[in-house]
């Protein structure tokens, strides 16, 4: 391990260990003042004559580990199933509704915050009041229905993000579900809205989603610290995968090496299913199967990040399976790295994604003036890449495809998104890209994943280091097929 990388490893390990805790029933990354600030921002948005009701995630059957929905965690930090939150715009009070203690479950699984923990929950979260969930119905009446006109009721219309879900993928999944004549059940959010309409027709129900999306787009200092940790874990995992790469290793074995790093540093799991594709498998942008053996002469692409304290990252690297880029690969790879650097040069507050893309493309046209490519089709691929507008990608935060919009608006400090230069070689069914995390600062931009090797010589040097996975041809893996 190089000295600089060893120092980074030790600093990250020490900073991470400071956040361990003896009582695992509540998070330690965010202050109660942070949660209060977020709830107060909702009060400011909904106004005095409105309330907001937010559902927590439902209980999980079987042995699956419960994970709270992103929105509910964002506003409370509470990881109890079947919880509800009411924000009363008239009184400016936040009420948390929790199930009652299940002593049998706690004996088997450990402490879970419940309605009996009123004072503890108030101390941990800054919530004004804690009640059992059976009080929510009466409080919805008392919030303003006795003397009409009643207040507006805000709740989320969009599906809850839980675990390694992103809203765009959830919505596509719901569309597929709706088209199935043997299924097509309504979503949990739709059922909740239907019950509110049926039980309290006096309420005008509006969507809270746009308000929460706008809030989540601009990350606070506390959020940025957690995203930086998630990015460091992602980077260390990809570095370990590089070290573990050899001809004959399977794609799923690189996944295993990365997962080890994730859990080593306290991640809850992955922020999205790993994308690991050797050779032409990388041509499929979201290739999740990971069943093939890596071959000498091919490139392997890896896109992976953890679910760390309800936040994730999004880092991608591509490297040669045998440890050395050949001439064709090097030409294309160096173009991608130069394009990434050009995109980062123009990111700053006040400019738009189009400004960044246009200026970076102009720089890359100059870059190409003295460059030659082994194949004419490769030159065409990079020229086509300069016309593509998807190199400036999506927000990242609690979800890998996070909520909010960074395209078509001036950039602001606190925005976090991916820079994702890519090219397709259609005739060869090849795809080359790298991906880094951009944080817009007050004065410019910070590449949160810059420590992950990307220069050609650094990538090749990393592959030569000893990794967790060592290919041993004498071990017969055919039993797994």
C-alpha positions as CSV (number, residue, x, y, z in Angstrom):
1,X,0.0,0.0,0.0
2,X,1.5,3.4,-1.0
3,X,2.3,5.7,1.9
4,X,-0.3,8.4,0.9
5,X,-3.0,5.7,0.6
6,X,-2.0,4.2,4.0
7,X,-2.4,7.6,5.7
8,X,-5.8,8.1,4.1
9,X,-6.8,4.6,5.2
10,X,-5.7,5.2,8.8
11,X,-7.3,8.7,9.0
12,X,-10.6,7.3,7.7
13,X,-10.5,4.3,10.1
14,X,-9.9,6.6,13.1
15,X,-12.6,9.1,12.1
16,X,-15.0,6.3,11.6
17,X,-14.3,4.6,15.0
18,X,-15.3,7.8,16.7
19,X,-18.9,7.2,15.7
20,X,-19.3,3.7,17.2
21,X,-21.9,3.5,20.0
22,X,-22.9,1.2,22.8
23,X,-26.7,1.7,22.4
24,X,-27.6,1.0,18.8
25,X,-31.2,2.1,19.0
26,X,-30.5,5.6,17.6
27,X,-28.2,7.0,15.0
28,X,-25.2,9.2,16.0
29,X,-24.3,10.9,12.7
30,X,-26.8,13.7,12.9
31,X,-27.6,16.2,15.7
32,X,-31.2,16.7,17.0
33,X,-30.8,20.3,15.9
34,X,-30.3,19.1,12.3
35,X,-33.6,17.2,12.4
36,X,-35.4,20.2,14.0
37,X,-34.0,22.4,11.3
38,X,-35.5,20.1,8.6
39,X,-38.9,20.0,10.3
40,X,-38.9,23.8,10.7
41,X,-38.2,24.1,7.0
42,X,-41.4,22.2,6.3
43,X,-43.3,24.5,8.6
44,X,-42.0,27.4,6.6
45,X,-43.1,25.8,3.3
46,X,-46.6,24.5,4.2
47,X,-47.7,27.7,6.1
48,X,-49.9,28.3,9.1
49,X,-53.1,26.7,7.8
50,X,-51.7,23.2,7.0
51,X,-50.5,20.0,8.6
52,X,-48.1,17.4,7.2
53,X,-48.4,13.7,8.0
54,X,-45.4,11.4,7.1
55,X,-45.6,7.6,7.2
56,X,-42.7,5.6,8.3
57,X,-41.9,2.3,6.7
58,X,-44.1,-0.7,7.5
59,X,-42.8,-3.7,9.4
60,X,-40.8,-6.4,7.6
61,X,-42.1,-10.0,7.7
62,X,-39.8,-12.9,8.5
63,X,-36.1,-12.4,9.3
64,X,-35.5,-9.4,7.0
65,X,-33.8,-6.5,8.9
66,X,-36.0,-3.4,9.1
67,X,-34.9,-0.2,7.4
68,X,-36.7,3.1,7.8
69,X,-37.8,5.0,4.7
70,X,-35.5,7.9,3.7
71,X,-38.1,10.6,4.2
72,X,-39.0,9.5,7.7
73,X,-35.3,9.1,8.8
74,X,-34.6,12.5,7.2
75,X,-37.1,14.2,9.5
76,X,-36.7,12.2,12.7
77,X,-33.7,9.8,12.7
78,X,-36.1,7.2,14.2
79,X,-35.8,3.6,12.9
80,X,-39.0,2.2,14.4
81,X,-41.4,0.4,12.1
82,X,-45.0,1.7,11.6
83,X,-44.3,5.1,13.0
84,X,-46.0,8.4,11.9
85,X,-45.0,12.0,12.1
86,X,-47.4,15.0,12.2
87,X,-46.2,18.5,11.7
88,X,-48.8,21.0,12.7
89,X,-48.4,24.3,10.9
90,X,-50.7,26.2,13.3
91,X,-49.0,25.2,16.5
92,X,-45.5,24.6,15.0
93,X,-45.4,21.4,17.0
94,X,-44.0,18.0,15.8
95,X,-45.7,14.9,17.2
96,X,-44.2,11.5,16.7
97,X,-46.6,8.4,16.9
98,X,-44.9,5.1,17.8
99,X,-46.1,1.6,18.3
100,X,-46.1,0.3,21.9
101,X,-43.3,-1.8,23.3
102,X,-43.1,-5.4,22.1
103,X,-41.2,-6.9,25.0
104,X,-40.9,-10.3,23.4
105,X,-39.4,-8.8,20.3
106,X,-36.9,-6.7,22.3
107,X,-35.8,-9.8,24.3
108,X,-35.0,-11.5,21.0
109,X,-33.8,-8.6,18.8
110,X,-32.8,-5.8,21.1
111,X,-34.0,-2.3,22.0
112,X,-36.5,-0.5,19.7
113,X,-37.8,2.9,20.4
114,X,-41.5,2.8,21.3
115,X,-44.3,5.0,22.7
116,X,-43.1,4.1,26.2
117,X,-39.8,5.9,25.6
118,X,-41.3,9.4,25.5
119,X,-38.6,11.3,27.3
120,X,-35.8,9.4,25.6
121,X,-37.2,10.0,22.2
122,X,-37.8,13.7,22.8
123,X,-34.2,14.0,24.0
124,X,-32.8,12.2,21.0
125,X,-34.8,13.8,18.3
126,X,-36.0,17.2,19.6
127,X,-39.6,16.1,18.9
128,X,-42.2,18.1,20.9
129,X,-44.4,15.2,21.8
130,X,-44.5,11.4,21.5
131,X,-47.7,9.3,21.5
132,X,-48.9,5.9,20.7
133,X,-50.1,5.4,17.1
134,X,-53.7,5.0,18.2
135,X,-53.8,8.8,19.0
136,X,-53.2,9.8,15.4
137,X,-56.8,9.5,14.3
138,X,-58.1,11.8,17.1
139,X,-55.2,14.3,16.5
140,X,-56.1,14.5,12.8
141,X,-59.6,15.7,13.9
142,X,-58.2,18.0,16.6
143,X,-55.7,19.6,14.2
144,X,-58.5,21.8,12.8
145,X,-61.5,19.9,11.5
146,X,-63.9,20.8,14.4
147,X,-64.2,24.4,13.2
148,X,-64.2,24.6,9.4
149,X,-62.6,25.4,7.1
150,X,-60.0,22.7,7.9
151,X,-56.4,23.1,7.2
152,X,-54.6,21.6,4.1
153,X,-53.1,18.2,4.7
154,X,-49.7,17.4,3.1
155,X,-48.4,13.9,2.7
156,X,-46.1,12.2,0.3
157,X,-47.6,11.0,-3.0
158,X,-44.4,9.5,-4.3
159,X,-43.2,6.0,-3.3
160,X,-41.0,5.6,-0.2
161,X,-37.3,4.9,-0.8
162,X,-36.2,2.0,1.4
163,X,-32.8,0.4,1.2
164,X,-31.1,0.4,-2.1
165,X,-34.1,1.9,-3.9
166,X,-34.2,5.1,-6.0
167,X,-37.5,6.7,-6.9
168,X,-37.1,6.4,-10.6
169,X,-36.6,2.7,-10.4
170,X,-39.4,2.3,-8.0
171,X,-41.8,4.1,-10.3
172,X,-40.8,2.0,-13.2
173,X,-41.4,-1.1,-11.0
174,X,-44.9,0.2,-10.1
175,X,-45.7,0.7,-13.7
176,X,-44.7,-2.9,-14.5
177,X,-46.8,-4.0,-11.5
178,X,-49.8,-2.0,-12.7
179,X,-49.6,-3.6,-16.1
180,X,-49.8,-7.1,-14.6
181,X,-53.5,-8.2,-14.7
182,X,-52.8,-10.8,-12.0
183,X,-51.4,-8.2,-9.6
184,X,-51.7,-4.4,-10.1
185,X,-52.3,-3.7,-6.4
186,X,-52.2,0.0,-5.4
187,X,-49.2,1.3,-3.6
188,X,-49.0,1.8,0.2
189,X,-48.9,5.6,-0.4
190,X,-52.1,5.4,-2.6
191,X,-53.9,3.4,0.1
192,X,-52.9,5.9,2.8
193,X,-54.2,8.8,0.7
194,X,-57.4,6.9,0.1
195,X,-57.9,6.3,3.8
196,X,-57.3,10.0,4.6
197,X,-59.9,10.9,1.9
198,X,-62.4,8.4,3.2
199,X,-62.0,9.2,6.9
200,X,-61.4,13.0,6.7
201,X,-63.1,14.3,3.5
202,X,-62.8,17.8,4.9
203,X,-59.1,17.9,4.2
204,X,-57.7,19.1,1.0
205,X,-54.8,16.7,0.5
206,X,-51.6,17.9,-1.3
207,X,-48.3,16.4,-2.2
208,X,-45.5,16.9,0.2
209,X,-43.0,15.3,-2.1
210,X,-41.8,18.5,-4.0
211,X,-41.1,20.2,-0.7
212,X,-39.0,17.3,0.6
213,X,-37.2,16.9,-2.7
214,X,-36.1,20.5,-2.8
215,X,-34.9,20.3,0.8
216,X,-32.9,17.1,0.1
217,X,-31.3,18.6,-3.0
218,X,-29.1,21.0,-1.0
219,X,-27.0,19.0,1.5
220,X,-26.2,20.4,5.0
221,X,-22.7,20.3,6.5
222,X,-23.7,17.2,8.5
223,X,-25.0,15.4,5.4
224,X,-21.9,16.2,3.5
225,X,-19.8,14.6,6.2
226,X,-21.8,11.4,5.9
227,X,-21.7,11.4,2.1
228,X,-17.9,11.9,2.2
229,X,-17.7,8.8,4.5
230,X,-19.9,6.8,2.1
231,X,-17.7,7.9,-0.8
232,X,-14.5,6.9,1.1
233,X,-16.0,3.5,1.7
234,X,-17.0,3.1,-1.9
235,X,-13.5,4.2,-3.0
236,X,-11.8,1.7,-0.7
237,X,-14.0,-1.0,-2.0
238,X,-13.2,-0.3,-5.6
239,X,-9.5,-0.1,-4.8
240,X,-9.8,-3.6,-3.1
241,X,-11.6,-4.9,-6.2
242,X,-8.7,-3.5,-8.4
243,X,-6.2,-5.4,-6.3
244,X,-8.2,-8.5,-6.5
245,X,-8.5,-8.5,-10.3
246,X,-6.8,-11.3,-12.3
247,X,-7.8,-13.3,-15.3
248,X,-10.0,-16.1,-14.1
249,X,-11.6,-14.2,-11.2
250,X,-15.4,-14.0,-11.4
251,X,-17.3,-10.8,-11.5
252,X,-19.2,-11.9,-8.3
253,X,-15.8,-12.3,-6.5
254,X,-15.1,-8.6,-7.0
255,X,-18.6,-7.9,-5.6
256,X,-17.6,-10.0,-2.5
257,X,-14.4,-8.1,-2.0
258,X,-16.3,-4.8,-2.1
259,X,-19.0,-6.0,0.2
260,X,-16.3,-7.0,2.8
261,X,-15.0,-3.4,2.8
262,X,-18.6,-2.0,3.1
263,X,-19.4,-4.1,6.2
264,X,-15.9,-3.6,7.6
265,X,-16.7,0.1,7.9
266,X,-20.2,-0.2,9.3
267,X,-22.4,0.1,6.2
268,X,-25.9,-1.3,6.3
269,X,-25.5,-2.9,3.0
270,X,-25.2,-1.5,-0.5
271,X,-26.7,1.7,-1.9
272,X,-27.6,-0.1,-5.1
273,X,-26.8,-3.5,-6.6
274,X,-23.3,-3.6,-7.8
275,X,-22.6,-3.1,-11.5
276,X,-19.6,-5.3,-12.4
277,X,-19.1,-6.2,-16.1
278,X,-16.1,-7.7,-17.8
279,X,-15.7,-7.3,-21.5
280,X,-18.9,-6.8,-23.4
281,X,-21.0,-7.1,-20.2
282,X,-20.0,-3.5,-19.5
283,X,-21.9,-2.5,-22.6
284,X,-25.1,-3.0,-20.6
285,X,-25.2,0.1,-18.5
286,X,-26.8,-1.6,-15.5
287,X,-25.5,-5.1,-15.7
288,X,-26.2,-6.8,-12.4
289,X,-25.8,-10.5,-13.1
290,X,-22.1,-10.8,-12.2
291,X,-21.8,-14.5,-13.2
292,X,-19.0,-14.4,-15.8
293,X,-15.2,-15.0,-15.4
294,X,-12.9,-12.2,-16.2
295,X,-10.7,-12.7,-19.3
296,X,-7.2,-11.7,-20.2
297,X,-7.3,-8.7,-22.5
298,X,-10.7,-7.4,-21.4
299,X,-11.6,-4.4,-19.4
300,X,-13.8,-4.7,-16.3
301,X,-16.2,-1.9,-15.2
302,X,-17.3,-1.5,-11.6
303,X,-19.9,0.9,-10.2
304,X,-20.7,0.4,-6.6
305,X,-21.3,2.3,-3.3
306,X,-22.6,1.4,0.2
307,X,-25.7,2.3,2.2
308,X,-23.9,4.1,5.0
309,X,-26.1,5.7,7.7
310,X,-28.9,6.2,5.1
311,X,-26.7,7.9,2.6
312,X,-24.8,6.5,-0.4
313,X,-22.3,7.6,-3.1
314,X,-21.8,6.6,-6.8
315,X,-18.3,5.8,-8.0
316,X,-17.2,4.0,-11.1
317,X,-13.9,2.9,-12.4
318,X,-12.8,0.7,-15.4
319,X,-9.5,-1.2,-15.6
320,X,-7.7,-4.0,-17.5
321,X,-8.2,-7.5,-16.2
322,X,-4.5,-8.4,-16.8
323,X,-3.2,-5.2,-15.2
324,X,-2.1,-3.4,-18.3
325,X,-4.0,-1.2,-20.8
326,X,-3.2,-2.1,-24.4
327,X,-2.7,0.7,-26.9
328,X,-6.4,0.8,-28.0
329,X,-7.7,0.8,-24.4
330,X,-5.2,3.4,-23.3
331,X,-6.2,5.9,-26.0
332,X,-9.9,5.6,-25.1
333,X,-9.3,5.5,-21.3
334,X,-7.1,8.6,-21.3
335,X,-9.8,10.5,-23.3
336,X,-12.4,9.6,-20.6
337,X,-10.1,10.8,-17.8
338,X,-9.3,14.0,-19.6
339,X,-13.0,14.6,-20.2
340,X,-13.7,14.1,-16.5
341,X,-11.1,16.7,-15.6
342,X,-12.6,19.1,-18.2
343,X,-16.1,18.8,-16.8
344,X,-14.8,19.4,-13.2
345,X,-13.0,22.6,-14.4
346,X,-16.3,24.4,-15.1
347,X,-18.4,23.4,-12.1
348,X,-19.1,26.3,-9.7
349,X,-22.1,28.0,-8.1
350,X,-24.3,30.0,-10.5
351,X,-23.6,28.1,-13.7
352,X,-25.8,25.4,-15.3
353,X,-25.1,21.9,-16.5
354,X,-25.3,23.1,-20.1
355,X,-22.5,25.6,-19.4
356,X,-20.3,22.9,-17.9
357,X,-21.0,20.5,-20.8
358,X,-20.5,23.0,-23.5
359,X,-17.2,24.3,-22.2
360,X,-15.9,20.9,-21.4
361,X,-16.7,19.7,-25.0
362,X,-14.9,22.7,-26.4
363,X,-11.8,21.8,-24.4
364,X,-12.0,18.2,-25.5
365,X,-12.1,19.2,-29.2
366,X,-8.8,20.9,-28.6
367,X,-7.5,17.8,-26.8
368,X,-8.4,15.7,-29.9
369,X,-6.5,17.9,-32.4
370,X,-3.2,16.1,-31.8
371,X,-4.5,12.7,-30.8
372,X,-4.6,9.6,-33.0
373,X,-6.6,6.4,-32.5
374,X,-5.8,2.9,-33.7
375,X,-9.3,2.6,-35.2
376,X,-11.4,5.1,-37.1
377,X,-14.4,3.9,-35.2
378,X,-12.8,4.8,-31.9
379,X,-12.3,8.4,-33.1
380,X,-16.0,8.5,-34.1
381,X,-17.0,7.2,-30.7
382,X,-15.2,9.9,-28.8
383,X,-16.5,12.6,-31.2
384,X,-20.0,11.3,-30.6
385,X,-19.3,11.4,-26.9
386,X,-18.8,15.1,-27.1
387,X,-22.4,15.5,-28.3
388,X,-23.9,13.4,-25.5
389,X,-25.5,15.4,-22.7
390,X,-25.6,12.6,-20.1
391,X,-22.1,13.1,-18.8
392,X,-23.5,15.5,-16.2
393,X,-25.7,13.1,-14.3
394,X,-28.0,12.9,-11.3
395,X,-28.0,14.1,-7.6
396,X,-26.7,11.7,-5.0
397,X,-27.6,11.6,-1.3
398,X,-30.0,9.3,0.5
399,X,-30.5,7.5,-2.8
400,X,-28.0,6.9,-5.6
401,X,-30.4,8.5,-8.0
402,X,-31.4,11.1,-5.4
403,X,-34.4,13.3,-5.5
404,X,-34.3,16.9,-6.8
405,X,-33.1,18.4,-10.0
406,X,-29.6,19.6,-10.9
407,X,-30.2,20.0,-14.7
408,X,-31.8,23.2,-16.1
409,X,-31.1,25.4,-13.0
410,X,-28.1,27.3,-11.7
411,X,-25.9,25.2,-9.5
412,X,-25.8,26.0,-5.7
413,X,-23.4,25.2,-2.9
414,X,-24.4,22.0,-1.2
415,X,-25.5,20.2,-4.4
416,X,-24.0,16.7,-4.8
417,X,-24.1,14.9,-8.1
418,X,-22.2,12.6,-10.4
419,X,-19.9,13.5,-13.3
420,X,-20.0,10.4,-15.6
421,X,-18.1,10.7,-18.9
422,X,-18.8,7.8,-21.1
423,X,-18.4,6.5,-24.7
424,X,-19.9,3.6,-26.6
425,X,-18.1,1.5,-29.2
426,X,-21.2,-0.1,-30.7
427,X,-19.5,-2.3,-33.3
428,X,-17.4,-4.0,-30.6
429,X,-20.2,-3.9,-27.9
430,X,-17.9,-2.0,-25.6
431,X,-18.5,0.8,-23.2
432,X,-16.0,2.9,-21.3
433,X,-16.7,5.3,-18.4
434,X,-15.6,6.5,-15.0
435,X,-17.8,8.3,-12.5
436,X,-17.0,10.7,-9.7
437,X,-18.9,12.6,-7.0
438,X,-19.0,16.4,-7.4
439,X,-19.8,18.7,-4.4
440,X,-20.5,22.3,-5.3
441,X,-18.8,24.5,-2.8
442,X,-19.1,28.3,-2.1
443,X,-16.1,28.9,-4.4
444,X,-16.2,26.0,-6.9
445,X,-16.3,22.2,-6.7
446,X,-14.7,19.4,-4.8
447,X,-14.3,15.9,-6.3
448,X,-15.1,13.7,-3.3
449,X,-13.8,10.6,-5.1
450,X,-10.6,12.0,-6.4
451,X,-8.5,9.6,-4.2
452,X,-9.8,6.6,-6.1
453,X,-7.1,5.8,-8.8
454,X,-8.1,7.1,-12.2
455,X,-4.8,8.1,-13.9
456,X,-3.7,5.2,-16.1
457,X,-0.4,4.6,-14.3
458,X,-2.1,4.8,-10.9
459,X,-4.7,2.2,-11.9
460,X,-2.1,-0.2,-13.2
461,X,0.0,0.2,-10.1
462,X,-3.0,-0.5,-7.9
463,X,-3.9,-3.7,-9.7
464,X,-0.4,-5.0,-9.0
465,X,-1.0,-4.7,-5.2
466,X,-2.1,-7.8,-3.3
467,X,-5.8,-8.1,-2.8
468,X,-8.3,-10.1,-0.8
469,X,-9.2,-12.3,-3.8
470,X,-6.5,-14.5,-5.2
471,X,-7.4,-16.6,-8.2
472,X,-6.6,-20.2,-7.6
473,X,-7.3,-22.4,-10.6
474,X,-7.0,-25.6,-8.5
475,X,-10.2,-24.7,-6.7
476,X,-13.2,-26.1,-8.7
477,X,-16.1,-23.7,-8.7
478,X,-18.2,-25.7,-11.1
479,X,-20.4,-26.8,-8.2
480,X,-21.7,-23.3,-8.1
481,X,-22.9,-23.4,-11.7
